[in-house]
Amino acid sequence: MTSHPSDTASDPAIAIDFNRARFTLSAPDIRKCPPETGAEVAFAGRSNAGKSSAINALTNNTKLARTSKTPGRTQLLNFFALSDTQRLVDLPGYGYAKVPLAMKRRWEQDLSEYLQQRKCLRGLVLVMDIRRPLQAFDTTMINWAVAGEMPVHILLTKADKLKRGPAANTLQAVRRHLQEARVDDLVSVQTFSALKKTGIDTLKQTLTNWLRHDLEK
């Protein structure tokens, strides 16, 4: 796998309408998640990295995922149905500084358990602020996913905060890091701006490739 997941055109016969996304339930841990049927893609990222905004831009619904300036507000696994068999999952934000250490550790354990044990999970979208990519826990998330041979797609959000040159340089730097770490066969990366609506088509293509896999069997 290369770092350019959108090269292959999708089959319109099995295209996914992300605008149909609707909230279904919130779960405190993997034991309260929906049944292991169909396929789902999870979104994870540090608090305030723009995860909820990315989901809202993807689904063209500004009210779907909750956004907040308060770190750690998303403390549950939130499920959004795209169809009877396809889901998006908004995972708890990590890196929050204003919550108790015991709560941080519990959330980290829940994230690890979900990534390693959820059999219908087809891929992980890892959201990072383009101005602060590859923080310590971002790397931990990548390691968890790669250990389970799960594909990861890094979304470098808030690309509108940088000029085109610096944004392109950061993208190349992250790609180089993935190559040097020898995980670029499983981990891809793109720039994204929910504000400017840039990068949405590339993200949709990546998710479609993951979620339609079962339909092609």
C-alpha positions as a Markdown table, in Angstrom:
| # | Residue | x | y | z |
|---|---|---|---|---|
| 1 | Met | 0.0 | 0.0 | 0.0 |
| 2 | Thr | 1.3 | 3.5 | -0.9 |
| 3 | Ser | 0.6 | 6.8 | 0.7 |
| 4 | His | -1.9 | 7.7 | -2.1 |
| 5 | Pro | -5.1 | 5.7 | -1.3 |
| 6 | Ser | -7.3 | 7.6 | -3.7 |
| 7 | Asp | -5.6 | 6.5 | -7.0 |
| 8 | Thr | -8.2 | 3.8 | -7.7 |
| 9 | Ala | -11.6 | 5.1 | -8.8 |
| 10 | Ser | -14.6 | 3.7 | -6.8 |
| 11 | Asp | -17.4 | 1.7 | -8.4 |
| 12 | Pro | -20.5 | 3.9 | -8.4 |
| 13 | Ala | -22.6 | 0.8 | -8.0 |
| 14 | Ile | -21.3 | 0.4 | -4.5 |
| 15 | Ala | -20.6 | 4.0 | -3.7 |
| 16 | Ile | -21.3 | 5.2 | -0.1 |
| 17 | Asp | -23.5 | 8.2 | 0.6 |
| 18 | Phe | -21.7 | 9.7 | 3.6 |
| 19 | Asn | -24.4 | 12.4 | 3.8 |
| 20 | Arg | -26.8 | 9.6 | 5.1 |
| 21 | Ala | -24.8 | 9.2 | 8.3 |
| 22 | Arg | -26.9 | 9.2 | 11.4 |
| 23 | Phe | -26.2 | 8.8 | 15.1 |
| 24 | Thr | -27.1 | 5.4 | 16.5 |
| 25 | Leu | -25.6 | 5.0 | 20.0 |
| 26 | Ser | -22.8 | 5.8 | 22.4 |
| 27 | Ala | -20.9 | 3.1 | 24.2 |
| 28 | Pro | -18.7 | 3.5 | 27.3 |
| 29 | Asp | -16.5 | 0.5 | 26.3 |
| 30 | Ile | -16.1 | -2.4 | 23.8 |
| 31 | Arg | -18.6 | -4.5 | 25.7 |
| 32 | Lys | -21.4 | -2.0 | 25.0 |
| 33 | Cys | -20.6 | -1.6 | 21.3 |
| 34 | Pro | -23.1 | -2.7 | 18.6 |
| 35 | Pro | -23.0 | -6.4 | 17.4 |
| 36 | Glu | -19.9 | -7.5 | 15.3 |
| 37 | Thr | -21.7 | -7.3 | 12.0 |
| 38 | Gly | -20.9 | -5.5 | 8.8 |
| 39 | Ala | -17.9 | -3.1 | 8.7 |
| 40 | Glu | -16.9 | 0.1 | 10.5 |
| 41 | Val | -14.1 | 2.7 | 10.4 |
| 42 | Ala | -13.0 | 4.5 | 13.5 |
| 43 | Phe | -11.8 | 8.1 | 13.9 |
| 44 | Ala | -9.2 | 8.8 | 16.6 |
| 45 | Gly | -7.1 | 11.8 | 17.5 |
| 46 | Arg | -5.9 | 14.1 | 20.2 |
| 47 | Ser | -8.4 | 16.5 | 21.7 |
| 48 | Asn | -8.8 | 19.6 | 19.6 |
| 49 | Ala | -7.1 | 18.1 | 16.6 |
| 50 | Gly | -10.3 | 18.6 | 14.6 |
| 51 | Lys | -11.7 | 15.0 | 14.7 |
| 52 | Ser | -15.3 | 16.0 | 15.1 |
| 53 | Ser | -15.0 | 18.7 | 12.5 |
| 54 | Ala | -13.6 | 16.2 | 10.1 |
| 55 | Ile | -16.5 | 13.8 | 10.6 |
| 56 | Asn | -19.0 | 16.7 | 10.2 |
| 57 | Ala | -17.3 | 17.8 | 7.0 |
| 58 | Leu | -17.2 | 14.3 | 5.6 |
| 59 | Thr | -20.9 | 13.8 | 6.2 |
| 60 | Asn | -21.9 | 17.3 | 5.3 |
| 61 | Asn | -23.6 | 17.6 | 8.7 |
| 62 | Thr | -22.3 | 20.2 | 11.1 |
| 63 | Lys | -24.3 | 18.8 | 14.0 |
| 64 | Leu | -23.5 | 15.1 | 13.6 |
| 65 | Ala | -20.4 | 14.9 | 15.8 |
| 66 | Arg | -20.1 | 17.1 | 18.9 |
| 67 | Thr | -17.4 | 19.7 | 18.7 |
| 68 | Ser | -16.1 | 21.5 | 21.8 |
| 69 | Lys | -13.2 | 23.7 | 22.9 |
| 70 | Thr | -13.1 | 21.7 | 26.1 |
| 71 | Pro | -10.5 | 18.8 | 25.9 |
| 72 | Gly | -11.9 | 15.4 | 26.6 |
| 73 | Arg | -15.5 | 16.1 | 26.0 |
| 74 | Thr | -15.9 | 13.0 | 23.8 |
| 75 | Gln | -15.5 | 10.3 | 26.4 |
| 76 | Leu | -17.6 | 7.6 | 24.7 |
| 77 | Leu | -17.4 | 5.5 | 21.5 |
| 78 | Asn | -20.1 | 7.2 | 19.3 |
| 79 | Phe | -21.5 | 5.2 | 16.4 |
| 80 | Phe | -22.9 | 6.6 | 13.2 |
| 81 | Ala | -24.7 | 4.4 | 10.7 |
| 82 | Leu | -24.0 | 4.9 | 6.9 |
| 83 | Ser | -26.2 | 1.8 | 6.0 |
| 84 | Asp | -27.4 | -1.3 | 7.6 |
| 85 | Thr | -23.9 | -2.8 | 7.5 |
| 86 | Gln | -21.5 | 0.2 | 7.5 |
| 87 | Arg | -20.6 | 2.5 | 10.3 |
| 88 | Leu | -18.3 | 5.3 | 11.4 |
| 89 | Val | -17.1 | 5.5 | 15.0 |
| 90 | Asp | -15.9 | 8.6 | 16.8 |
| 91 | Leu | -13.5 | 7.4 | 19.5 |
| 92 | Pro | -12.7 | 9.3 | 22.7 |
| 93 | Gly | -10.2 | 12.1 | 22.2 |
| 94 | Tyr | -6.8 | 11.6 | 23.9 |
| 95 | Gly | -4.1 | 13.9 | 25.2 |
| 96 | Tyr | -6.5 | 15.8 | 27.4 |
| 97 | Ala | -4.6 | 17.6 | 30.2 |
| 98 | Lys | -7.6 | 18.6 | 32.4 |
| 99 | Val | -8.9 | 15.1 | 33.4 |
| 100 | Pro | -7.7 | 12.8 | 36.2 |
| 101 | Leu | -4.8 | 10.5 | 35.4 |
| 102 | Ala | -6.9 | 7.4 | 36.3 |
| 103 | Met | -9.5 | 8.5 | 33.7 |
| 104 | Lys | -6.8 | 9.0 | 31.0 |
| 105 | Arg | -5.4 | 5.5 | 31.7 |
| 106 | Arg | -8.9 | 4.0 | 31.5 |
| 107 | Trp | -9.7 | 5.7 | 28.2 |
| 108 | Glu | -6.3 | 4.6 | 26.8 |
| 109 | Gln | -7.0 | 1.0 | 27.8 |
| 110 | Asp | -10.5 | 1.2 | 26.2 |
| 111 | Leu | -8.9 | 2.5 | 22.9 |
| 112 | Ser | -6.3 | -0.3 | 22.9 |
| 113 | Glu | -8.9 | -2.9 | 23.6 |
| 114 | Tyr | -11.2 | -1.6 | 20.8 |
| 115 | Leu | -8.5 | -1.4 | 18.2 |
| 116 | Gln | -7.1 | -4.9 | 19.0 |
| 117 | Gln | -10.4 | -6.8 | 19.5 |
| 118 | Arg | -13.1 | -5.2 | 17.4 |
| 119 | Lys | -13.3 | -7.7 | 14.5 |
| 120 | Cys | -15.5 | -5.6 | 12.2 |
| 121 | Leu | -13.1 | -2.7 | 12.3 |
| 122 | Arg | -11.7 | -2.2 | 8.8 |
| 123 | Gly | -9.4 | 0.8 | 9.4 |
| 124 | Leu | -8.5 | 3.7 | 11.6 |
| 125 | Val | -8.5 | 7.4 | 10.6 |
| 126 | Leu | -5.9 | 9.1 | 12.8 |
| 127 | Val | -6.5 | 12.8 | 13.0 |
| 128 | Met | -3.6 | 15.1 | 13.7 |
| 129 | Asp | -3.3 | 18.9 | 13.7 |
| 130 | Ile | -0.9 | 19.6 | 10.8 |
| 131 | Arg | 1.0 | 22.0 | 13.0 |
| 132 | Arg | 1.7 | 19.3 | 15.6 |
| 133 | Pro | 1.8 | 15.9 | 13.9 |
| 134 | Leu | 3.1 | 12.6 | 15.3 |
| 135 | Gln | 2.9 | 13.3 | 19.0 |
| 136 | Ala | 3.7 | 10.5 | 21.4 |
| 137 | Phe | 0.2 | 9.0 | 21.7 |
| 138 | Asp | -0.3 | 9.4 | 17.9 |
| 139 | Thr | 2.6 | 7.0 | 17.5 |
| 140 | Thr | 1.2 | 4.7 | 20.2 |
| 141 | Met | -2.1 | 4.5 | 18.2 |
| 142 | Ile | -0.2 | 3.7 | 15.0 |
| 143 | Asn | 1.7 | 1.0 | 16.8 |
| 144 | Trp | -1.5 | -0.6 | 18.2 |
| 145 | Ala | -3.0 | -0.6 | 14.7 |
| 146 | Val | 0.1 | -1.9 | 12.9 |
| 147 | Ala | 0.5 | -4.7 | 15.5 |
| 148 | Gly | -3.0 | -5.9 | 14.4 |
| 149 | Glu | -2.2 | -5.4 | 10.7 |
| 150 | Met | -5.0 | -2.7 | 10.5 |
| 151 | Pro | -4.7 | 0.0 | 7.9 |
| 152 | Val | -4.3 | 3.6 | 9.2 |
| 153 | His | -5.0 | 6.8 | 7.3 |
| 154 | Ile | -3.5 | 9.9 | 8.8 |
| 155 | Leu | -5.6 | 13.1 | 8.4 |
| 156 | Leu | -3.4 | 16.2 | 8.8 |
| 157 | Thr | -6.2 | 18.6 | 9.7 |
| 158 | Lys | -6.4 | 22.4 | 9.9 |
| 159 | Ala | -4.2 | 22.6 | 6.7 |
| 160 | Asp | -5.7 | 26.1 | 6.1 |
| 161 | Lys | -3.7 | 27.3 | 9.1 |
| 162 | Leu | -0.5 | 26.9 | 7.0 |
| 163 | Lys | 0.5 | 28.3 | 3.7 |
| 164 | Arg | 0.7 | 25.8 | 0.8 |
| 165 | Gly | 4.5 | 25.4 | 1.0 |
| 166 | Pro | 4.8 | 24.6 | 4.7 |
| 167 | Ala | 1.7 | 22.3 | 4.5 |
| 168 | Ala | 3.3 | 20.3 | 1.7 |
| 169 | Asn | 6.6 | 20.1 | 3.6 |
| 170 | Thr | 4.8 | 18.7 | 6.6 |
| 171 | Leu | 3.0 | 16.1 | 4.5 |
| 172 | Gln | 6.3 | 15.0 | 3.0 |
| 173 | Ala | 8.0 | 14.9 | 6.4 |
| 174 | Val | 5.3 | 12.6 | 7.7 |
| 175 | Arg | 5.5 | 10.4 | 4.7 |
| 176 | Arg | 9.3 | 10.1 | 5.2 |
| 177 | His | 8.8 | 9.2 | 8.8 |
| 178 | Leu | 6.4 | 6.4 | 7.9 |
| 179 | Gln | 8.8 | 5.1 | 5.3 |
| 180 | Glu | 11.7 | 5.2 | 7.7 |
| 181 | Ala | 9.6 | 3.4 | 10.3 |
| 182 | Arg | 8.7 | 0.8 | 7.6 |
| 183 | Val | 4.9 | 1.2 | 8.2 |
| 184 | Asp | 4.0 | 3.0 | 4.9 |
| 185 | Asp | 2.5 | -0.3 | 3.6 |
| 186 | Leu | -0.2 | 0.1 | 6.2 |
| 187 | Val | -0.2 | 3.8 | 6.9 |
| 188 | Ser | -1.2 | 6.5 | 4.4 |
| 189 | Val | -1.5 | 10.3 | 4.9 |
| 190 | Gln | -3.2 | 13.3 | 3.4 |
| 191 | Thr | -3.8 | 17.0 | 4.2 |
| 192 | Phe | -7.3 | 18.1 | 5.2 |
| 193 | Ser | -9.2 | 21.2 | 6.0 |
| 194 | Ala | -12.8 | 21.1 | 7.3 |
| 195 | Leu | -13.0 | 24.9 | 7.1 |
| 196 | Lys | -12.0 | 25.0 | 3.4 |
| 197 | Lys | -13.6 | 21.6 | 2.5 |
| 198 | Thr | -10.3 | 20.4 | 1.0 |
| 199 | Gly | -9.3 | 16.7 | 1.1 |
| 200 | Ile | -12.8 | 15.4 | 1.6 |
| 201 | Asp | -12.8 | 13.4 | -1.7 |
| 202 | Thr | -9.6 | 11.7 | -0.9 |
| 203 | Leu | -10.9 | 10.8 | 2.6 |
| 204 | Lys | -14.2 | 9.5 | 1.1 |
| 205 | Gln | -12.2 | 7.3 | -1.4 |
| 206 | Thr | -10.1 | 5.8 | 1.4 |
| 207 | Leu | -13.1 | 5.0 | 3.6 |
| 208 | Thr | -15.1 | 3.6 | 0.6 |
| 209 | Asn | -12.2 | 1.2 | -0.2 |
| 210 | Trp | -12.2 | 0.0 | 3.4 |
| 211 | Leu | -16.0 | -0.3 | 3.9 |
| 212 | Arg | -16.9 | -1.8 | 0.5 |
| 213 | His | -14.3 | -4.6 | 0.9 |
| 214 | Asp | -16.8 | -7.0 | 2.4 |
| 215 | Leu | -19.3 | -6.3 | -0.4 |
| 216 | Glu | -16.8 | -7.4 | -3.0 |
| 217 | Lys | -16.2 | -10.8 | -1.5 |
